[in-house]
C-alpha cells in the first residue's frame, strides 16, 4: 500500500516558544512515525491554499486579520494560540495540504494520505483562532469535496472536541461529523445533545468520554455505532482528525489509548469508503514517543499489518460504556 505523506519545512518555523506543547518536534515525531508505519512512502510538499477556497470556511475579514497579525510579527491570539511571521505561510500550507492529497489519491497515485501539518486545525472557527489552531485544515478540505457534490465523513479522535469543525458543518446534510473526546475538558463543547441542526439533523455524533476511558470503549463505539452510521451515510471520502493526545502517556489529558487502539480504529474505517479515499490530518498529541508510535500504528492498521506493540489495550470505567449505550439509543431515533 502506497502512503502519501504531505508536509513542508515551513511548519517547523511556526514557532510557539520553548515551553509550548504544540512545538515543531511534534511534526518530526509524526513524520518518523509515517516512515516507520508505511510500507511504501511518497512525500509531497504542502501547497499554499488559495484565498477563495479558504474563504469557503473562514470569513475574509478574519483571513486578512490573521495575515496582518502574522506579518506584523505575531504574538498571542489568545493565551494558548501563538503565531510568528512564518505562521502565515505555515497556516496557508496546512490548509492547502488536503487539496493536493485529494488530487493525488483521486488520480490513483497513492492509497492513503497522512498530512503531517501544523498549526493544527479542528478548533478554528469561521472567525476565531483558538486551541493552537489558526485555520481549520480538515474543514477546508471537506468543504472543497462537498462543493464538488461529494459526501464526506469526518471522524475526530483527538482528545479535545473539534468545536470548529462541528460548527462549520452542523447544518450540512452532506457531512457526517463524529467526535470522540474527553469530557468535561477543553473547549467545553461536544455534548451528546448536539446532533446537528436543520437539514443536518442527525449528522453530528459526539462521544463525550470521562477521564480513564480506554480502547475497549472506543472499539465498542466504532463497531456498534460509528460503522453502521457510516455504512448508511455512504461517504465518498473519510477524513480523520488524527490527534494522538488520547494516548495514555499524553501529558495534557486523561484518556488511555495505546498505539494498537489507533491501528484498530484506522483499520476499521478504511473498508467503509472506496479505495484511496481516506485522509489523516495531524491534530493534537504532545508526547513525542506516543505520536511516533501511534502514527506508525495508524498506517499499519490501514494496511492490515500487525502493530507489534507490547502494551495491551486497557479497560474503561463503567461510565464510559454508558456513553456508548446512550449514544446508540439517541442515534437510533434518526435511522
PENOR-V592217 format. One record per residue. N is the residue number from 1. OMEGA is omega as a letter, one per 30 degrees, with the letter a starting at -180 (* if undefined). D_CENTER is the distance of its C-alpha to the mean C-alpha in Angstrom with 1 decimal. Layout:
n=N omega=OMEGA d_center=D_CENTER
n=N omega=OMEGA d_center=D_CENTER
This chain:
n=1 omega=a d_center=21.5
n=2 omega=l d_center=20.5
n=3 omega=l d_center=17.2
n=4 omega=l d_center=16.4
n=5 omega=l d_center=15.1
n=6 omega=l d_center=14.5
n=7 omega=l d_center=15.2
n=8 omega=l d_center=18.1
n=9 omega=a d_center=20.6
n=10 omega=l d_center=20.3
n=11 omega=l d_center=17.0
n=12 omega=a d_center=19.3
n=13 omega=l d_center=21.5
n=14 omega=a d_center=19.1
n=15 omega=a d_center=21.2
n=16 omega=l d_center=20.3
n=17 omega=a d_center=23.4
n=18 omega=a d_center=24.7
n=19 omega=a d_center=23.5
n=20 omega=a d_center=20.1
n=21 omega=a d_center=17.4
n=22 omega=a d_center=14.9
n=23 omega=a d_center=17.3
n=24 omega=a d_center=17.7
n=25 omega=l d_center=18.4
n=26 omega=a d_center=14.8
n=27 omega=l d_center=14.4
n=28 omega=l d_center=17.6
n=29 omega=l d_center=16.5
n=30 omega=l d_center=13.4
n=31 omega=l d_center=15.8
n=32 omega=l d_center=18.4
n=33 omega=l d_center=16.2
n=34 omega=l d_center=15.6
n=35 omega=a d_center=19.3
n=36 omega=a d_center=20.2
n=37 omega=a d_center=18.2
n=38 omega=l d_center=18.8
n=39 omega=l d_center=22.3
n=40 omega=a d_center=22.5
n=41 omega=l d_center=20.5
n=42 omega=a d_center=20.7
n=43 omega=l d_center=19.6
n=44 omega=l d_center=19.3
n=45 omega=l d_center=19.2
n=46 omega=l d_center=16.8
n=47 omega=l d_center=19.0
n=48 omega=l d_center=19.3
n=49 omega=l d_center=18.2
n=50 omega=a d_center=21.3
n=51 omega=l d_center=22.0
n=52 omega=l d_center=22.8
n=53 omega=l d_center=19.4
n=54 omega=a d_center=17.7
n=55 omega=l d_center=20.2
n=56 omega=l d_center=19.0
n=57 omega=a d_center=16.2
n=58 omega=l d_center=17.9
n=59 omega=l d_center=21.5
n=60 omega=l d_center=23.7
n=61 omega=l d_center=25.4
n=62 omega=l d_center=22.2
n=63 omega=l d_center=21.4
n=64 omega=a d_center=24.9
n=65 omega=l d_center=24.8
n=66 omega=l d_center=21.9
n=67 omega=a d_center=23.9
n=68 omega=l d_center=27.1
n=69 omega=a d_center=25.7
n=70 omega=a d_center=24.3
n=71 omega=l d_center=27.4
n=72 omega=l d_center=29.6
n=73 omega=l d_center=28.3
n=74 omega=a d_center=25.3
n=75 omega=a d_center=25.3
n=76 omega=l d_center=23.5
n=77 omega=l d_center=21.8
n=78 omega=a d_center=21.6
n=79 omega=a d_center=22.3
n=80 omega=a d_center=18.8
n=81 omega=a d_center=17.8
n=82 omega=l d_center=20.0
n=83 omega=l d_center=20.7
n=84 omega=a d_center=23.5
n=85 omega=a d_center=25.0
n=86 omega=a d_center=22.8
n=87 omega=l d_center=19.7
n=88 omega=l d_center=20.6
n=89 omega=l d_center=20.5
n=90 omega=a d_center=17.4
n=91 omega=l d_center=15.5
n=92 omega=a d_center=17.1
n=93 omega=l d_center=16.1
n=94 omega=l d_center=12.4
n=95 omega=a d_center=12.6
n=96 omega=a d_center=14.9
n=97 omega=a d_center=13.1
n=98 omega=a d_center=11.8
n=99 omega=a d_center=15.4
n=100 omega=l d_center=17.0
n=101 omega=l d_center=14.7
n=102 omega=l d_center=15.6
n=103 omega=a d_center=19.2
n=104 omega=a d_center=19.4
n=105 omega=a d_center=18.2
n=106 omega=l d_center=20.3
n=107 omega=l d_center=23.2
n=108 omega=a d_center=23.0
n=109 omega=l d_center=22.7
n=110 omega=a d_center=19.8
n=111 omega=a d_center=18.4
n=112 omega=l d_center=14.7
n=113 omega=l d_center=12.6
n=114 omega=a d_center=10.6
n=115 omega=l d_center=9.8
n=116 omega=a d_center=10.9
n=117 omega=l d_center=10.8
n=118 omega=g d_center=11.8
n=119 omega=l d_center=12.1
n=120 omega=a d_center=8.4
n=121 omega=a d_center=7.9
n=122 omega=l d_center=6.7
n=123 omega=a d_center=10.1
n=124 omega=l d_center=12.2
n=125 omega=a d_center=14.6
n=126 omega=a d_center=17.1
n=127 omega=a d_center=19.5
n=128 omega=l d_center=18.2
n=129 omega=l d_center=16.4
n=130 omega=l d_center=15.3
n=131 omega=a d_center=13.4
n=132 omega=a d_center=13.5
n=133 omega=l d_center=11.9
n=134 omega=l d_center=14.4
n=135 omega=a d_center=12.9
n=136 omega=a d_center=9.9
n=137 omega=a d_center=8.9
n=138 omega=l d_center=6.9
n=139 omega=l d_center=9.7
n=140 omega=l d_center=12.3
n=141 omega=l d_center=11.7
n=142 omega=a d_center=11.7
n=143 omega=l d_center=14.8
n=144 omega=l d_center=16.4
n=145 omega=l d_center=16.3
n=146 omega=l d_center=17.6
n=147 omega=l d_center=20.3
n=148 omega=l d_center=21.4
n=149 omega=a d_center=22.0
n=150 omega=l d_center=19.2
n=151 omega=a d_center=17.3
n=152 omega=l d_center=13.5
n=153 omega=l d_center=11.5
n=154 omega=l d_center=7.8
n=155 omega=a d_center=7.0
n=156 omega=l d_center=5.0
n=157 omega=l d_center=6.6
n=158 omega=a d_center=6.3
n=159 omega=l d_center=10.1
n=160 omega=l d_center=10.2
n=161 omega=l d_center=10.1
n=162 omega=a d_center=8.2
n=163 omega=a d_center=11.8
n=164 omega=l d_center=11.5
n=165 omega=l d_center=9.5
n=166 omega=a d_center=12.0
n=167 omega=l d_center=14.9
n=168 omega=a d_center=14.4
n=169 omega=a d_center=14.6
n=170 omega=l d_center=16.6
n=171 omega=a d_center=19.7
n=172 omega=l d_center=18.6
n=173 omega=a d_center=20.0
n=174 omega=l d_center=18.2
n=175 omega=l d_center=14.6
n=176 omega=l d_center=13.7
n=177 omega=l d_center=11.0
n=178 omega=a d_center=10.6
n=179 omega=l d_center=9.4
n=180 omega=a d_center=10.6
n=181 omega=l d_center=11.6
n=182 omega=a d_center=14.8
n=183 omega=f d_center=17.5
n=184 omega=a d_center=19.5
n=185 omega=l d_center=17.2
n=186 omega=g d_center=15.8
n=187 omega=l d_center=15.4
n=188 omega=l d_center=17.7
n=189 omega=l d_center=16.1
n=190 omega=l d_center=14.9
n=191 omega=l d_center=18.3
n=192 omega=a d_center=19.2
n=193 omega=l d_center=21.5
n=194 omega=a d_center=18.8
n=195 omega=a d_center=19.1
n=196 omega=a d_center=19.0
n=197 omega=l d_center=22.1
n=198 omega=l d_center=24.7
n=199 omega=l d_center=23.9
n=200 omega=a d_center=20.4
n=201 omega=a d_center=21.9
n=202 omega=a d_center=20.4
n=203 omega=l d_center=17.1
n=204 omega=a d_center=15.2
n=205 omega=a d_center=14.9
n=206 omega=l d_center=14.2
n=207 omega=l d_center=15.0
n=208 omega=a d_center=16.1
n=209 omega=l d_center=17.2
n=210 omega=l d_center=19.9
n=211 omega=a d_center=20.0
n=212 omega=l d_center=21.0
n=213 omega=a d_center=19.0
n=214 omega=a d_center=18.6
n=215 omega=a d_center=17.7
n=216 omega=l d_center=20.6
n=217 omega=l d_center=19.3
n=218 omega=l d_center=15.8
n=219 omega=l d_center=17.9
n=220 omega=a d_center=20.0
n=221 omega=l d_center=17.3
n=222 omega=a d_center=15.9
n=223 omega=a d_center=19.4
n=224 omega=a d_center=21.3
n=225 omega=a d_center=19.0
n=226 omega=a d_center=15.9
n=227 omega=l d_center=17.5
n=228 omega=l d_center=20.6
n=229 omega=a d_center=18.7
n=230 omega=l d_center=16.9
n=231 omega=l d_center=20.3
n=232 omega=a d_center=21.9
n=233 omega=l d_center=19.4
n=234 omega=a d_center=19.6
n=235 omega=l d_center=16.7
n=236 omega=l d_center=17.4
n=237 omega=l d_center=13.8
n=238 omega=l d_center=10.8
n=239 omega=a d_center=7.4
n=240 omega=l d_center=4.6
n=241 omega=a d_center=0.9
n=242 omega=l d_center=3.8
n=243 omega=a d_center=5.7
n=244 omega=l d_center=9.3
n=245 omega=l d_center=11.2
n=246 omega=l d_center=12.2
n=247 omega=a d_center=14.4
n=248 omega=a d_center=18.1
n=249 omega=a d_center=18.9
n=250 omega=a d_center=16.5
n=251 omega=a d_center=18.8
n=252 omega=a d_center=17.1
n=253 omega=a d_center=16.4
n=254 omega=l d_center=18.4
n=255 omega=a d_center=16.5
n=256 omega=l d_center=17.8
n=257 omega=l d_center=15.8
n=258 omega=a d_center=17.2
n=259 omega=a d_center=16.1
n=260 omega=l d_center=17.8
n=261 omega=l d_center=15.7
n=262 omega=l d_center=12.5
n=263 omega=a d_center=15.0
n=264 omega=l d_center=16.2
n=265 omega=a d_center=13.1
n=266 omega=l d_center=12.2
n=267 omega=l d_center=15.9
n=268 omega=a d_center=16.2
n=269 omega=a d_center=13.7
n=270 omega=a d_center=15.1
n=271 omega=a d_center=18.6
n=272 omega=l d_center=17.5
n=273 omega=a d_center=17.0
n=274 omega=a d_center=19.5
n=275 omega=l d_center=19.7
n=276 omega=a d_center=17.7
n=277 omega=a d_center=15.2
n=278 omega=a d_center=11.9
n=279 omega=l d_center=9.3
n=280 omega=l d_center=6.6
n=281 omega=l d_center=4.9
n=282 omega=l d_center=5.9
n=283 omega=a d_center=5.2
n=284 omega=a d_center=8.1
n=285 omega=a d_center=10.9
n=286 omega=l d_center=14.5
n=287 omega=a d_center=16.8
n=288 omega=l d_center=17.3
n=289 omega=l d_center=18.8
n=290 omega=l d_center=16.2
n=291 omega=a d_center=13.4
n=292 omega=a d_center=15.9
n=293 omega=a d_center=16.9
n=294 omega=l d_center=13.6
n=295 omega=l d_center=12.3
n=296 omega=l d_center=15.8
n=297 omega=l d_center=15.7
n=298 omega=a d_center=12.6
n=299 omega=l d_center=14.5
n=300 omega=l d_center=17.7
n=301 omega=l d_center=16.5
n=302 omega=a d_center=15.7
n=303 omega=a d_center=19.2
n=304 omega=l d_center=20.8
n=305 omega=l d_center=22.1
n=306 omega=a d_center=23.0
n=307 omega=l d_center=21.0
n=308 omega=l d_center=24.2
n=309 omega=a d_center=22.8
n=310 omega=a d_center=25.7
n=311 omega=a d_center=23.9
n=312 omega=l d_center=24.0
n=313 omega=a d_center=21.6
n=314 omega=l d_center=22.7
n=315 omega=a d_center=24.1
n=316 omega=l d_center=22.9
n=317 omega=a d_center=25.1
n=318 omega=a d_center=26.7
n=319 omega=l d_center=25.0
n=320 omega=l d_center=21.6
n=321 omega=l d_center=23.2
n=322 omega=l d_center=24.6
n=323 omega=l d_center=21.3
n=324 omega=l d_center=20.7
n=325 omega=a d_center=24.3
n=326 omega=l d_center=24.1
n=327 omega=l d_center=20.9
n=328 omega=l d_center=22.7
n=329 omega=l d_center=25.7
n=330 omega=a d_center=24.0
n=331 omega=l d_center=22.2
n=332 omega=a d_center=25.6
n=333 omega=a d_center=27.1
n=334 omega=a d_center=25.0
n=335 omega=* d_center=25.8
